[in-house]
């Protein structure tokens, strides 16, 4: 797959996932598209979950400004994600609106050689694949806060394009990863491992399990994710390649801990 095709699939998968978790029909929730720019009003108090996505060629500064205004007219905290190689006027527009960029540029990583089977689980670790029935364990494993638990609830978990992998150590859920299908790719999200279970290969194993579950369920040949700083070396060792980076921005007075995506703590 060529570079621009990989970038397009990654952007489309992320937009699809935000669309899946955005409630419809609420007074303040919904989805807006202005040209190549999309905005998602989930109703969450966390800015990360009310994003403006300017990730595709053709994204315009005026559309970013309009999308932010649309979100804030709903009294929602907004965030912006911009693909770093696009028109620099996008970042200039965000700055005019008072948004500041986090120093870390989020790596967008693609794996287009998915193994047929996940590698063996670490000794003493059991991994379950499922949906609603393991939802509470998934949230416990990644220490979800109330906002994420409400947003990623049973309705989303029951979606046939969502599969979760949870790793258990001595019966305790200690790591999880979620696979979400969209745009012909398996997106890996909400990867996390509890502190006391790290550096044992569990994060790697549960990530492979989520990828394998998605590939088996949907047959899609490509996996994508957005990595944290800690996770990037791990994902590179698994065969993922960085195809671009996203700039994440919030208003400084409302800065939250940042994206809750793939952490890759193993």
N, C-alpha and C positions, 0 to 999 in steps of 0.2 A: 504494500500500500504506500502511495507516495505521501510526502509530508503534508501537503495541503488537505488531502483527503483525510488523513489521520486527525488533523486539527478540526476539520469540519465535523467528523463523527463525534469527537470528544465534546465539542461545544453543543451539538444537538442532543447528546445523551444527558449532559448536565441540565439543559433547559427542559428536557422531557421529565427528568426526575423532580425538578422543582414544580413542574406542572402536576405531577402525581400527588405531591404532598400539599398542594395548595387547595384548601377547601373551596367549593363552588357555592354560590348562592348566599354568601354571608354579606352583611352590610358593608364590611370593609375589605373583604377578600376577593381575589380574582387575578386574572392575567391580562397584561397589556402588551401589545406588540406595536412598535413604531419603527417601520423599516426593518433593519436587521437587529434592532435593539429590543430586548424583551424585559419585562418587569413582572415580578411575582409578589402579590400581597397575600401572605399566609395568615396575617393577623397576629403573628408572634411578636413578643416584646423584644426579641433579639434581632438586631439589624441584619445579621448574616442571613436570616431566613426571609428577608424581604429584599431580595436583590434586584439590581438592574444589571443585566448581562449584555455587555458590548464585546462579543467574542468572535464576530464574523466580519470579513471584509465588507465594506459598505456601511458599517456602523457610523452614525453621524453624531457629532457633539450636540446638535439641537435635539435629537431624539433622546439622548441620555438626560439632558436637562428636563425634557417633558416627562420622561419616565420617573425621575426623582420627584418632580412636582406632583405627579399622579399618586405616588406612594404616600408622600407627606400630606396630601390633601385628606388622606384617610387616618391621619394622626399616627402613622407608623414610622418607626425608625428604619431608615433605608441604608443599604450598602450598595457598592458598585464593584463589579468585576470587569476588568478590561484586559483583553489580550495585548501583551506588551509590545508586539511588533506592528500594531495597527496605527492609524492616524494619531499623531501626538496631540492633536486638538481634543481628543477624547479626554486625556488626562488633564489638559488645560481647563476644559469645561468642568470637570469634577472639582478641580482646585478652586475655581471661581465660586462654586457652590459651597465651599467650606469643607470639602472632604479631603482627608489626608491618607496617603498610601502607607500601608505597612511595609517595613523594609524587606520582608521576605517575599520574593516572587514565587507564586505557587507553581511547582512543576506539574505540567499536564503530561501524563505518562501513558503509553500505549503498549500493549502486548498483543502481537498478532500471530503468535505461535503458541496457542493454548495447548498444554499437554492433554492427552486423552483422559488421564486419571490424575488425581491429586497425589502428591508424595505421601508416604506413610506418616501417620500421626506420631508425635513424640511419645515415648514410653510413659505410661501413666495418665495419658490425656485421652479423653473421649470427645469426639466432635459430632454434634447433631445438626442436621439440616432440616429446615422447616419454615413455618410461617407464624400464624397467630399463636400456635401452641407453645412456641418457645420465645414469644415476644418479651415477656417480663424478664426472662433470663438474658436475652440480648441486651436490654436496657441496663440490667444489673451489671453485666460484664463490662460495659463501657462507661459505667457510672453516669448515665443520662440524667440530666436535670429535668425538672417538671415541664419546662417548655418543650423540650425535644420529645419527651414521652407523650405529651398531648398532640404534637404535630405528627409524630410517627406512631400512630395508634393502630388499633385493630383493623380499621377500615383500610389503611395503607398496607398493613401486613397481609391482608387477605387478597391483595391484588395478585393475579397470576403471573405478573411480571416482576415480582419481588420474591427473593429467596434469601434466607438468613442462615449463617453458620455460627454456632456457638460452641466454644471449647470449654470442657469441664475438667477440673483438677480436683481429685478427691470429692467429686460430686458438686463442687462449687463452680458456677459459671465465671470464668476468668478472662475470656477473650471472645470477641465477636467480629464479624464482618458481614455486610449486607450487599447482595448483588441485585442490581436493578436494571432491567432490560430497557433499551431505547435506542432508536436510530441504528439498529443493526449491530449494537455493541452491548457488552456486559459492563455496566458501570459498577465499580466497587466503592462503597461508601461506609461511613461510620465504623471504621476499623479502630479497635482499641484493645489494650491488654491491661489488666490490673497490675499495679506496681509490684506486688509480691510474686507475680507469675512471669515477669519479664526476663529476657535473656535466657530463655529456655527453648526458643524456637516455636513457641505456641502462637505468637502473632503471625508468623510466616505460615504455619500450618492452617490456621483458620482462614487466612486470606486465600490460600490455594483451594481450600474446601469450598469457599464461596464462589470462586471462579469456576471450579469444576461443576458445582451444582448448577450454575447458570448455563454453562456450556451443554450439560446433559439435558437440562429442561428446554432450552431454546435453540441450541445448535449454532449460536452466533460465534463467529471465528475470532472476534476481537474483544479484548478487555481493556478498559480505560479507568484511570483514577486520577485524583489530584492529591499530591503528597505533601505531608509536613516535612520540615527540615530533618526530623529524626528518621522518617520513613524512607527518604529518597535512596540512601545506599542499599537498604533492604530490597526495595522494589527493583533497583538496577540489577541486583544479584539474582532476582527472579526472572530477568529477561525483559523487563519493561524499559522502554526508551522514552526520553523526554522529547516531545514534539513542539512544545511552546511553553510559555509561562503566563500566568494571569496575575495582574496587579489587583490587590484587594484594598478597597478604600472605605472608610467610615468618617463621619464627623468626629473630630477629636474629643469633644465633650461626651460623646456617647460610645466610645470605643469599647467593644466587647472582647473576650479572649480570642476571637477569631474563628476561622472555619472549623467545623467539627468533622471534617472529612478524614480520609485515610491517614492514620497516624503511624501505622506500621511498627508498633512497638512489639518486639518479639522476645 
